[in-house]
Amino acid sequence: MNSQFCNLCREDTLYKAWNYVKSKGSAGGIDGVTIEDFNKDKEHQIRIIQAELKNGTWKPQPYLQIAIPKSKDPNEKRILGMAVVKDKVIQQAVRQIIEPRLERLFLPNSFAYRQGKGALKTIRYVIKQCGNTEYKYSLRLDVDNFFDEIDHEILQKRLTAIGVEDEIVRLIMLSVKMGRVEVSGIWNEPTKGIPQGAVLSPLLANLYLHSFDQFAASKDLPYVRYGDDSLMLCKTREQCVEIQERAKGYLESKLKLSLNAPAISLISEGFDFLGVTIKGQKVYITEEKKSELEHRVKDLLFCPEGFMPKSKKTWDGMKNYYAKLLPQQDLEFFDLALIERITYVIENTDVFKSKASLLSSLNNITFLSKNYNKQHKQHLEKLVGLFLVNKSKDKHILNEKINTAICVNI
């Protein structure tokens, strides 16, 4: 019988999972084993995984618990759970087995963590719906502390109900219930919640909220959900209030979740969703968000090849989202911030060793706005000119130091 569990244990399934984990280049967990370490001994590691799965002896290691600032409020912390590389491979293999089944189940209103969806398509869908003048109000719902409040028993029942085999469910729940160890060594034993940052968590989060998607879609109003953020367009404020109360009741009684304070707004006056402000069918960003993004640009790090990997991800994220939504004047603001950041790096560091190194780096960088990309060559020339002047100053200072040293020795 070609069961889900048999497919999970196949060598090609595990190698495909490993290759995916390797491509992500993520950090390891508490055992200190890196992607590079695992790769050196991958054949042996895959055989161990295969044997432990078949024998039913696999037990995940605790997650390494780390805290990072939330983008909405830097003073608040988001708790992430970092699995060891071996457990990432197993979780990814499980994901490969169950994701097709779940994808056939999910509604099109769910946009997060799904191939071919994403935040950009979410906003474009919302903009299109805002063009229907029948809807005057927006209702935004945000689940409080969502990942940490997911009920284990409800999640397990949902997995079983959709036809996931018992042994696969057992492996998933082992991963979900495994404890977390802080950097300081303190152990945390979860009684609910799923770890943010774990391979399986986004898929499980969508499954957990699938019944809420069905509830919301039954209202026959424009509705989208991105993670734990939901948005519905309504005809009247009274309709918003009524749906908000029903949604609150559903989440509390069926999923043991609670809502943060809902946001009801006139579409014509604008509302915030997924980092942008939508007013009618136009998209903006608040001054607060603009300042936050500017600081991200001013924190970008460089190497001789261009952006450092994490900084490249930040800039590419802005290019693939904000650059496709915001007015050109906002994009030019961020491009100028990037020019200023590169100028600072040239004047205050020795990242770029030569003119050739700088040229190679800048050629790998594209701007957000049309005007800056059109004038890419001119901006490049100015930065190269600045680099040469700066190098000339450095050389002059070095010569003065050498001459001074010679005079002192004489």
N, C-alpha and C positions, 0 to 999 in steps of 0.2 A: 504493500500500500504506500502510495506516494504522499505521506502525511506532511503537515506543516513541520513537525519536529524532525522528520527524516530529511527534509529539505534544508532545515537549519544546520544539521550536522554534516552536510556535504562539504567536501573540501573546497569546491569552487565557490560556494556561498560564503565560506569563511575568508577566502582570499579576496573575494570582491569586497567584503566588509573591511578587511584590513587595508586594501588599497584606498578605500574611501577615507578611512581614518587618517591614513598617511597623507593624503592630499590636503586634508584640513590643517595639518601641521600643528595641532593643538598641544598644549602642555599635558604632561602626565599627572599622576596622582601621588598618593602618600608613599608609594614604594620607591619613588625616585627614578623609575624606568622611563626613559624618553622614547619618542618616536624613533630616533636614530638607534637607540639600544635595541629596541624590539626588532627593527629592520635587519640588524646584523644576524639575528638568530630566528628569523621569521618562520622558517620551515619547522623548526623544533617547537616554537611557540604555538603555531597553528595545530600541530599534532597534539600538544597538551590540551588545548582548548577543545578539540574534537573529542578526545578521550574523556575529559571531564563532563562534557555535555552528554555523551552516550551513557556514561556510568552514573549520571545524576549526582556527581560530586562537586560540581562547580558552585562556588560560593563567592559572591563579589566582595572585594575589599571595601572598607569604608571610603566615602568620598572625602576629599580634602576640601574643607570649607573655607572659602575666602569671601571677603566683602568688597564690593565696588560701589561708587556713588551712583545713585539713580539719575538719569538724564533729566527727569522732571524736577527733581529736588536734590542737588549735590550733597545736601546735609543728611539726606536719608541714604541708607545702604541697601543694596541688593545682595542677597546671600546666594552665592554660587556653589555648586558641588562638583568638584573635579574628580572624575573617575580615573583609575589607573588604565593604561593603554589596553591591557588585555580585556578589561571589562568594557571599554569603549567598543572593541571589536565585536564582542558578543552582543552588546546592545544594538550595534549597527546591523548585525546579521538578523537579529529578531525584527528590527525595523523593516528590513528588506522583505521579510516573510509576511508581515501583517499589514504593511502600508497599502498594498494594492486593494486589499479587502476594505480597509477603512476609507480609502479614496472613493470607492464606489458608493460608500455610505454617506459621506459628507455632502452638505448642501453647497451650492455655488456662492452663498452669502458669506461663507467662511473663507477669509483671504490670507490668514497668517500661516507661516510654516508649510506652505504647499507649493509644489512645483507649478510654474506658470501663473502664479497669483502674485502676492506681494503688496507692499504699501502703495506703490505707485498706481497699480490697477485699482486698488481700493479707492483712492482719492479721485481718480478719473471716473469711476462708477458713481461716486457721490456727486461730483460736479454735474454729470449728465442728469442724475435724478433731480438735482436742484433746479434744472431748467423747466421742470413741470410746475407751473404756477399754482397748481392745485394744493401743493404742500407749502405751508407757510412757516412751519416750526421744525426745529431739529431737537431730538432727545438723545443725549449722550449718557450711556451707562458704563460704569467702570467698576469691576469687581474688586473688592478690597482684599489685598494680600493673596491673590488668587492661587499661585503655585503652592504656597505654604498651607493653604486651607483645603486642598483636595482630599476628600474622604477616601481612604484606602478600600473600605468595603464596597462603596458605591462603584469605584473604579474597577475593582475585580469583577463585580457582577456585570458591568457593562462589557468587559472583555469577553466574558463567558457567553453573554447573550448574543453577541455578534458572530459567534462561531470560532473563536480562537481556542485552539486545543488546550487541554488542561496543563500539559507540561510547559507549553509556551507561556501560559498565564502564570504558572508557578515561577518561571524564570523572571518574568516581568515584575512580579510582586517582590521577588527577592531583591531586584535592583531598586525598586521603589522604597522598600522598607529598610534598606541598609543604612546604618548610621553615618554620621559625619564627624570628622575630626578637625578641630581648628588648628591653625598653625602653631598655637601655643600648646597643643596636645590635649585640649579638653574635648571629651567625647559628648556628642549630642545624639540621643536616640529619638527618632521621629515617631510620633503616633499618627500623624497625618501629613499630607503634602508630598510633592514630588520635587526632586532637586533641580533647580534652574541650572542650565549648563550641561545637563546629562543628555546623551544622544537621543534617548527615547522620549524625553519629557515633552517636546513640542507636539509630537504625534498624540501622546496620551492626553495632553491638555485639550487638543481639538476634539478628541473622543469624549472627554468629560463634559464639554460644553455643547456637544452635538444635539442633545435633547432640548437645550435652551434655544439653539438655532431653529429647531422645529417649532418650538413655542412661538418665537418671534416671527418666523415666516408665516405662521398661521394668521397673523393679523392683517395680512394682505397690504402691507405698506412697505416702501423702500427700506431695506434693512441690510446692514453689513456688520460683520464682526472681525476685528483684527486682534487676535490674542484674547485678552480680557477686556478690551475696549469695544463697545458696541455703539452703533448709531442708527437711529430710526427717524425718518421724516414723517411728520404728522400734519394734519389739516388745521388743527386748533391746539391751543395751549391745554385745554381741558382733556383732549385726546392724549397729549403727552403725559399729563399727570395720571390719567387712568392706566395707561400702558406701563408707566414707571411703577405704579403700585402693584400691578399684576406681575411684572417682571421680578420685583422684590420678593413677592410671595412665592413665586415659582423657585427662584434660586435658593431661598431659605428652606423651603419645605422639601424640595426634590434633590438639591445638590449640596445643602448645608453651606451655602456661600452667602455673603452679605455684600451690599453695594455701598460704594462711597456716595457722597451727595451727588444726585443727578444734575446735569446741566441742560436747561431748556432755553433755547434761543430762537429769535426770529431769524430766518435764513437771510432776509434782506439786510439785517444788521451784522451778520457774521457769526461764525462759531468756530471753535478750535477742535481739530481732530488730527491725530498722527503728526503732530509737529508743525502743522500749518493752520492758517485761518482761511476759511471758505466764506465768501460773502457773495451771495447770488451764485454766479458761475465763475467767479474770479478767485485766485488764490494769493494769499499774502503770508507774511510771518510777522509776529509781534516784535516789538523792539527788544523785549527780553530774549526771545528766541534768536533774534539776529545777533545780539551780543554774545549769547552762548556759542553760536556757530563761529563767530569771529574769534573767540578765544580758542576754539578747537583748531582753527587755521593757524593761529599764532603759536600753537604748541606742536605743530608738525615738525617731525625730525627727518633729517636727510642723511644719505650716504652717497658715495661717489657715483652710484648707479641711478640716483633719484631719491624717491621717498624711501624711508625705512618701511618694512612690511606693514606694521600697524598703522602708520601714517598714510600709507598708500590706500589702505582699506577705508580710512576716514575720508580722504579726498574722493575716492571712487564712489563712496556712499553718497556724498553730496552731489557728485556729478550724475549719478544714476537716479537720484530722487529729486532733490531741490532744483537742479538745473533743468529738469523737465517740467517743472511746475511754476517756478517763480518768475516775476518780471525781470527783464534784462538789467534794470538798474540795481536790483538786489544782487544779481549774479556778478555784476561789475564791482560791487562793494567787496565781495569775497575774493574776487580775482586780485584786487588792489591789496587786500590783506595778505594774500599769498606772495605777491611781489615784495611787500614789506618784510615778510618773513624770510624770503630767500636773501634779500638785501642784508638783513641782520646776520644770517648765517655766513654770508661772504665776508662781512666786516668783522665778525667776532669769533669765528672758528676757522679751523683749517681742514674742514670736511673735503673741500674741493682742492686737490693738490695742484691741478694744472688747468689751463684753458680748455684742453681737450676733455678733461674730466667734467668740468662744468657744462660744456656744450652737450656732452653725452647725457648728462643728468637732465638738463632743461629740455632736450628734445623728447624725453620720455614723459614730459608733463604737459597736459592739455588744460586749458582754462575752462571755466564754466560758461562764460558769456560769449556771444557771437563776436563782439567788437574785440575783445582781448585775444580770441583765437585768430581773428583776421589780422591782428597786429602782432602775432606771436613772434615773428622775426625781429621786429623793432624792439620788443621787450627783451628778447634774448640778447640782442646787440648791446642794449643799455646795461644789462646785468654783466655781460662779459667785459664791457668797458670798465664798470665798477670794480670787477675782479682784478683787472690788469693794473688799475690805479692803486688798488689796495696792496697788491703784490709789490708794486714799485715802492710804496711807502715802507712796507716790511723790509725790503731789500736795503733801502736807505737807512732805516733804523739799525739794521744788522751791521751795515758798513760802519756806522758811527760808533757802535759798540766795539767793533774790532779795532778801529783806529784809536779809541780811548784806551783799550786794553794794551795796545802796543806802546802808546805814549807812557802809560803807567809803568810798564815793564822797563822802558828805557830810563 
